[in-house]
């Protein structure tokens, strides 16, 4: 199949992938942050439900806020590197997806029964969080890449 020259992005695909890979990851991380922020807001709006019994639950919005702030600081630190280093972004991308699932789950519990309605915001966020876990690179791919890069660093 003939590809016109103006449509060729790179002659060396491996070099091109190394160039775009960190930006591909860095654009996905805020998706997780957004799910986390929206989950925190939903959970906070439900704190007084059921006569305040949400205050006794193990997972609380304040802890999720602190975890999110830590992840945001880790990401901001990466922008001090030029060019971005994709190996350093892998754990942050993984954490953003895992924390999104954790935050969405917390919200489902804090909101209670109404959260399980198919069109509810918490139910949608839970689906979005699972999408982030399965979005390429998936959690299992991230685990593989993290393991490979850490083994390469050791050798």
Secondary structure, DSSP 8 states (H G I E B T S, - for coil): ----GGG---S-HHHHHHHHHHHHHHHHHHHHHHHHHHHHHHHHHTTTHHHHGGGGSSS-HHHHHHHHHHHHHHHHHHTTSSS--HHHHHHHHHHHHHHHHHHHHHHHHHHGGGGGSTTSHHHHHHHHHHHHHHSSS-HHHHHHHHHHHHHHHH-
